[in-house]
């Protein structure tokens, strides 16, 4: 198009201003983003607030109440009652390389959004300067005379701005803002996962240590039984196979205890890694079950509230917003594009005269471009729409998986309470049987071997009880993580 003169006739200025205002007020292309419908409150089975799970008299056996008014923003791991765990998680939240990477990705997304905002709201200005050596020959134009060689210096300022007539720039900015939200929710999810993983690993380490101690006690009992069997073999009251069977069981118990000790060391290495330490650095504290307290209350979160607390759901919705905005960008490419540019500069034969006596040069250009035939544009629009459908389906999958996760955690907490109560009764019966056998041993009505067998059964039940206690503690922590607390 031809450049538009700045000295337009006054009668055209109101019309030009009205046209520019109309273009600037253009609607954004594509449909506006529609948030997913809220989940129904019956989409997730949940006990009433007044209901409590089963209780037993053993450690970690107290009943837990369901509360709908819990502060889910507070650090839930503090309810486990372990100062060592609180310190380790606080250290990890500051030193974790995973969180550092997520924070850097968030800053990157914020800067890209800021760059796009500047491009949309402000024109681009460039400063240019140049110097050229030219030769003009009059004979090239059919004129007589000698040629002339001279230098031409120039300096100019140019301004360019693209009007967002179809709203494509606004849609692109919405996509970048949604990507920034996605990175922000990813960071929140990484924080939550890190805290939950540290808590789970610490509880696992405590369980493994307790199991190893129980197995070592069982091994001591088996060693005593083996000694008795060897003495009976010497006296001719037992068969060699009896001694060999006891010896094999003893060695197997020793091997199992050694494997548990190895797993406890691996848990310590993992805790050091999660806290941002090297395995050879100062090891984190060794956790035992006595370091923890069972939370007295568990969160009751409705499905409609779940989407506001779980970072993975919020991140999935942010990706839907990204896809919706990118669909709008693809639609905007089908509409006219308007670009305005202006330049003001000076030309002179010497640099000294460039800003004093040089010749002023200016220009104003308005350019309108309307795609007539581009086979890629419809395909790009369909591809963007397919991306929107994929993001919406992925969001639905994340929500369903979150509901399953919470439902599993809810059922696990109740089942753990029932299992613990059952094992508590079994442990009480085993301890009573052991006491009876011990009394019979004192009266001569039972042998020392019978007492050792009863003791081994009691120790095995106590080991199962320890596992159930740790599992209830771990599943209570998992429920806090499942609802997005912290």
C-alpha positions in Angstrom: 0.0 0.0 0.0 1.1 3.6 -0.5 2.3 5.5 2.5 -0.3 7.7 4.2 0.5 11.3 4.5 0.6 12.8 7.9 -1.0 15.9 6.5 -4.3 14.3 5.9 -7.3 16.6 5.4 -9.1 17.5 8.7 -12.4 16.0 7.5 -10.8 12.5 7.4 -9.3 12.6 10.9 -12.5 11.8 12.9 -13.2 8.9 10.5 -9.7 7.6 10.9 -9.8 7.8 14.7 -13.2 6.0 14.7 -11.8 3.3 12.5 -8.8 2.8 14.8 -11.0 2.7 17.9 -13.2 0.1 16.2 -10.2 -2.0 15.3 -8.7 -1.8 18.8 -12.0 -2.8 20.3 -12.3 -6.0 18.2 -13.4 -9.2 19.8 -11.0 -12.0 20.5 -11.2 -14.9 18.0 -12.5 -18.2 19.1 -14.8 -19.1 22.0 -14.1 -17.9 25.5 -12.8 -20.4 27.9 -15.5 -22.3 29.8 -14.5 -23.7 33.2 -15.4 -27.4 33.7 -18.6 -28.1 35.5 -18.1 -28.6 39.3 -18.1 -32.1 40.6 -21.1 -33.5 42.4 -20.7 -33.9 46.1 -21.8 -37.6 45.8 -18.9 -38.4 43.4 -16.8 -39.4 46.4 -17.8 -41.7 49.3 -17.1 -40.0 52.6 -18.2 -40.6 56.2 -20.3 -38.1 58.0 -18.3 -35.5 60.1 -19.6 -37.1 63.4 -18.3 -40.6 62.5 -15.0 -41.9 63.9 -13.1 -44.9 62.7 -12.3 -47.9 64.8 -10.2 -47.6 68.0 -8.0 -50.0 69.9 -5.8 -49.7 73.0 -2.5 -50.2 71.3 -0.2 -47.5 70.0 -1.6 -45.6 67.0 -4.9 -47.2 67.8 -6.9 -44.2 68.9 -10.1 -43.3 66.9 -9.8 -40.5 64.4 -12.6 -38.0 63.7 -13.5 -36.6 60.3 -13.5 -32.8 60.2 -14.8 -30.5 57.4 -13.3 -27.4 59.0 -9.6 -28.3 58.9 -7.1 -25.7 57.7 -5.8 -27.5 54.6 -3.3 -24.7 53.9 -1.4 -25.5 57.1 1.6 -28.0 56.9 -0.2 -31.3 57.6 3.0 -33.1 58.4 3.2 -31.2 61.7 0.3 -33.3 62.9 2.6 -36.3 62.9 4.2 -34.8 66.0 7.8 -35.3 64.9 10.1 -32.2 65.3 12.8 -34.1 63.4 10.5 -34.6 60.5 9.4 -31.0 60.5 13.0 -29.8 60.4 14.0 -32.2 57.6 11.0 -31.1 55.4 11.8 -27.4 56.1 15.4 -28.1 55.0 14.2 -30.0 51.9 11.9 -27.2 50.8 14.8 -24.9 50.7 17.6 -27.1 49.3 15.8 -29.6 46.9 17.1 -29.5 43.3 13.7 -30.6 42.1 12.1 -27.5 43.6 14.9 -25.3 42.3 14.2 -26.5 38.8 10.4 -26.0 39.2 11.0 -22.5 40.5 13.3 -21.7 37.6 10.6 -22.9 35.1 8.1 -20.7 36.8 10.3 -17.7 36.5 10.9 -18.5 32.8 7.1 -18.7 32.2 6.6 -15.3 34.0 9.3 -13.6 31.9 7.8 -15.0 28.7 4.4 -13.7 29.8 5.9 -10.3 30.6 7.5 -10.2 27.2 4.2 -10.9 25.4 2.4 -8.3 27.5 4.9 -5.7 26.5 4.6 -6.7 22.8 0.8 -6.4 23.0 0.5 -3.2 24.9 3.4 -1.1 23.6 4.7 -0.4 20.2 8.2 -1.5 19.2 10.7 1.3 18.6 14.1 0.9 16.9 17.0 3.3 16.5 18.9 3.0 13.2 22.0 4.6 11.9 23.9 4.0 8.7 26.6 5.3 6.4 27.0 4.6 2.7 29.5 5.5 0.0 27.8 6.1 -3.3 28.8 7.1 -6.9 26.4 8.7 -9.3 27.1 8.8 -13.1 25.1 11.3 -15.1 25.6 9.2 -18.2 23.3 6.5 -16.7 20.5 9.0 -17.1 21.7 10.3 -20.5 23.2 13.5 -19.1 26.6 14.9 -19.8 29.2 15.5 -17.1 31.6 13.6 -14.8 30.4 11.2 -12.1 30.3 12.2 -8.5 31.3 10.1 -5.5 30.0 11.1 -2.0 29.1 9.7 1.4 25.5 9.6 2.7 24.9 9.3 6.5 21.5 8.6 8.0 19.9 8.3 11.4 16.3 7.3 12.1 13.8 6.2 14.7 11.1 3.8 13.6 8.0 2.7 15.5 5.9 -0.4 14.7 2.7 -1.6 16.2 0.3 -4.4 15.2 -3.3 -3.8 15.9 -5.0 -6.8 17.6 -8.0 -6.6 15.4 -9.0 -10.3 15.7 -7.8 -10.8 19.3 -5.0 -13.2 18.3 -2.5 -11.4 20.5 -4.8 -11.4 23.4 -5.4 -15.1 23.0 -1.6 -15.7 22.8 -1.2 -13.7 26.1 -4.0 -15.8 27.7 -2.1 -18.9 26.7 1.1 -17.7 28.2 -0.7 -16.6 31.4 -2.2 -20.1 31.6 1.2 -21.7 31.1 2.5 -19.5 34.0 -0.3 -20.9 36.2 0.6 -24.4 35.1 4.2 -23.9 36.2 3.0 -22.4 39.5 0.7 -25.4 40.2 3.5 -27.7 39.2 5.7 -26.1 41.8 3.0 -26.4 44.4 2.6 -30.1 43.5 6.3 -30.6 43.7 6.4 -29.1 47.2 3.5 -31.3 48.3 5.0 -34.5 46.7 8.4 -33.7 48.3 6.9 -33.3 51.8 4.8 -36.4 51.4 7.7 -38.5 50.1 9.9 -37.5 53.1 7.1 -38.3 55.6 6.4 -41.6 53.9 10.1 -42.5 53.8 10.6 -41.6 57.5 7.6 -43.7 58.5 8.9 -46.6 56.3 12.3 -46.3 58.0 10.7 -46.4 61.4 8.7 -49.5 60.4 11.7 -51.3 59.0 13.7 -50.6 62.1 11.0 -52.0 64.3 10.6 -55.1 62.1 14.4 -55.7 62.2 14.3 -55.4 66.0 11.4 -57.9 66.2 13.2 -60.3 63.8 16.4 -60.1 65.9 14.3 -61.0 69.0 12.8 -63.9 67.1 16.3 -65.0 66.0 17.4 -65.0 69.6 14.5 -67.1 70.5 15.2 -69.5 67.7 18.9 -69.8 68.7 17.7 -70.8 72.2 15.4 -73.5 70.7 18.3 -74.7 68.5 20.5 -75.1 71.6 17.8 -77.1 73.4 17.4 -79.3 70.3 21.1 -80.0 70.0 21.2 -81.0 73.7 18.3 -83.3 73.2 20.1 -84.8 70.1 23.1 -85.4 72.3 21.0 -87.2 74.8 19.3 -89.2 72.1 15.9 -87.6 72.5 15.7 -85.8 69.1 16.4 -86.5 65.5 19.1 -84.7 63.5 16.4 -83.4 61.2 14.8 -81.5 64.0 18.0 -79.6 64.7 18.6 -79.0 61.0 15.1 -77.5 60.6 15.6 -75.2 63.6 19.0 -74.2 62.3 17.6 -73.4 58.8 14.8 -71.3 60.3 17.4 -69.4 62.5 19.6 -68.6 59.5 16.6 -67.5 57.4 15.6 -65.1 60.2 19.1 -63.7 60.4 19.1 -63.1 56.6 15.7 -61.3 56.8 17.0 -59.1 59.6 20.0 -58.2 57.5 17.9 -57.3 54.5 15.8 -55.0 56.7 18.8 -53.3 58.1 20.0 -52.7 54.5 16.6 -51.2 53.6 16.8 -48.9 56.7 20.2 -47.6 55.4 18.7 -47.1 51.9 15.9 -45.1 53.5 18.4 -42.9 55.3 20.2 -42.3 51.9 16.9 -41.4 50.3 16.0 -39.0 53.1 19.4 -37.3 52.6 18.8 -37.0 48.8 15.3 -35.6 49.3 16.7 -33.0 51.7 19.3 -31.9 49.1 22.2 -33.6 50.9 24.8 -36.1 49.6 24.7 -39.6 51.1 28.1 -39.1 52.5 27.2 -35.9 54.3 25.8 -35.8 57.8 23.0 -38.3 57.8 19.4 -37.3 58.7 18.0 -38.4 62.0 17.0 -42.1 62.2 13.3 -42.3 62.8 11.4 -44.7 65.0 7.7 -45.2 65.5 8.0 -43.6 68.9 8.9 -40.3 67.1 5.4 -40.0 65.6 1.9 -39.3 66.8 -1.3 -40.4 65.0 -3.3 -37.4 63.8 -6.4 -37.1 65.9 -8.5 -35.8 63.0 -8.7 -36.4 59.3 -9.8 -34.0 56.6 -13.3 -34.3 55.1 -13.1 -32.7 51.7 -16.0 -32.6 49.2 -15.3 -33.3 45.6 -16.3 -29.8 44.6 -13.6 -28.5 47.0 -11.0 -31.1 45.9 -10.4 -29.3 42.6 -9.3 -26.2 44.5 -6.7 -28.0 46.7 -5.0 -30.6 44.4 -2.2 -28.9 42.4 -2.4 -31.7 39.7 -6.1 -30.9 39.0 -5.3 -27.2 38.9 -2.4 -27.8 36.6 -4.5 -29.9 34.3 -7.2 -27.2 34.1 -4.4 -24.7 33.3 -3.5 -26.8 30.3 -7.1 -26.7 29.1 -7.0 -22.9 29.3 -3.8 -23.0 27.3 -5.4 -25.2 24.6 -8.5 -23.0 24.5 -6.4 -19.9 24.0 -4.2 -21.5 21.3 -7.4 -22.5 19.5 -8.3 -18.8 19.5 -4.8 -17.9 18.1 -5.4 -20.4 15.2 -8.8 -18.9 14.5 -7.4 -15.3 14.5 -5.0 -16.2 11.7 -8.0 -16.4 9.4 -8.8 -12.7 10.0 -7.2 -9.5 8.7 -3.9 -8.4 10.2 -3.3 -4.6 10.5 0.2 -3.2 11.1 1.1 0.5 11.6 4.7 1.8 11.2 6.2 5.2 11.4 9.7 6.5 10.9 11.5 9.8 11.4 15.1 10.4 10.5 17.7 12.6 8.9 20.1 12.3 6.0 23.3 14.3 5.4 26.5 14.2 3.5 28.5 14.6 6.7 28.0 13.3 10.2 28.3 16.8 11.6 25.4 18.0 9.6 23.3 14.9 10.4 21.5 16.4 13.4 21.8 20.1 12.4 21.4 20.8 8.7 20.5 17.4 7.4 17.4 16.6 5.4 14.4 15.3 7.4 13.0 12.0 6.2 9.7 10.6 7.6 7.1 8.0 6.7 3.8 6.6 7.9 2.6 3.3 6.7 -0.6 1.3 7.5 -0.7 -2.2 6.1 -3.7 -4.5 5.9 -3.2 -8.2 5.2 -6.1 -10.6 4.6 -5.3 -14.3 4.0 -7.0 -15.4 0.7 -5.7 -18.9 0.3 -3.5 -20.8 2.7 -4.2 -24.5 3.0 -2.3 -24.7 6.3 -4.6 -22.3 8.2 -7.8 -24.6 8.3 -5.6 -27.6 9.3 -3.9 -25.6 12.0 -7.4 -24.6 13.4 -8.5 -28.2 13.4 -5.3 -29.3 15.0 -5.8 -26.7 17.8 -9.3 -27.8 18.3 -8.1 -31.4 18.6 -5.5 -30.2 21.1 -8.3 -28.6 23.1 -10.3 -31.9 23.1 -7.2 -33.8 24.2 -6.5 -31.4 27.1 -10.2 -31.6 28.3 -10.0 -35.4 28.2 -6.7 -35.4 30.1 -8.2 -33.1 32.7 -11.1 -35.5 33.2 -8.6 -38.3 33.6 -6.7 -36.4 36.2 -9.9 -35.6 38.1 -11.0 -39.3 38.0 -7.6 -40.4 39.2 -7.7 -37.9 42.0 -11.1 -39.2 43.1 -9.8 -42.7 43.1 -6.8 -41.7 45.1 -8.9 -40.0 47.8 -11.4 -42.9 47.9 -8.5 -45.4 48.3 -7.0 -43.3 51.1 -10.4 -43.0 52.9 -11.0 -46.7 52.8 -7.4 -47.4 53.8 -7.7 -45.3 57.0 -10.8 -47.2 58.1 -9.4 -50.6 57.1 -6.1 -49.9 58.9 -8.0 -49.1 62.0 -9.9 -52.3 61.9 -6.8 -54.4 61.1 -5.0 -52.8 64.0 -7.8 -53.5 66.4 -7.9 -57.1 65.2 -4.1 -57.6 65.6 -4.3 -55.9 69.0 -6.7 -58.5 70.2 -4.5 -61.3 68.7 -1.5 -59.8 70.4 -3.3 -59.7 73.7 -4.2 -63.4 73.3 -0.7 -64.3 72.4 0.7 -62.5 75.4 -1.8 -64.2 77.6 -0.9 -67.6 76.2 2.8 -66.8 76.8 2.1 -65.9 80.4 0.1 -69.1 80.9 3.0 -71.2 79.5 5.5 -69.4 81.7 3.4 -70.2 84.8 3.2 -73.8 83.7 7.0 -73.8 83.2 7.4 -72.6 86.8 5.2 -75.4 88.0 6.9 -78.0 85.9 3.8 -78.6 83.7 5.5 -77.3 80.6 9.0 -77.6 79.1 11.3 -74.7 78.4 11.0 -75.6 74.7 7.2 -75.1 74.9 7.7 -71.7 76.4 10.1 -70.7 73.7 7.6 -71.7 71.0 4.9 -69.6 72.7 7.3 -66.7 72.9 8.2 -67.0 69.2 4.5 -66.9 68.3 4.0 -63.8 70.5 7.0 -62.1 68.9 5.7 -62.8 65.4 2.4 -61.3 66.2 4.1 -58.3 67.7 6.0 -57.8 64.4 2.7 -57.9 62.5 1.3 -55.4 65.0 4.2 -53.0 64.3 3.6 -53.2 60.6 -0.1 -52.4 61.0 0.7 -49.4 63.3 3.1 -48.0 60.7 0.7 -48.6 57.9 -2.1 -46.7 59.7 0.3 -43.8 60.3 1.4 -43.8 56.6 -2.1 -44.0 55.2 -3.3 -41.1 57.4 -0.4 -39.0 55.9 -1.4 -40.3 52.5 -4.9 -39.0 53.0 -3.6 -35.5 53.7 -1.6 -35.6 50.5 -4.5 -37.0 48.5 -6.8 -34.0 49.3 -4.0 -31.6 48.5 -3.3 -30.3 52.0 -0.3 -28.3 52.8 
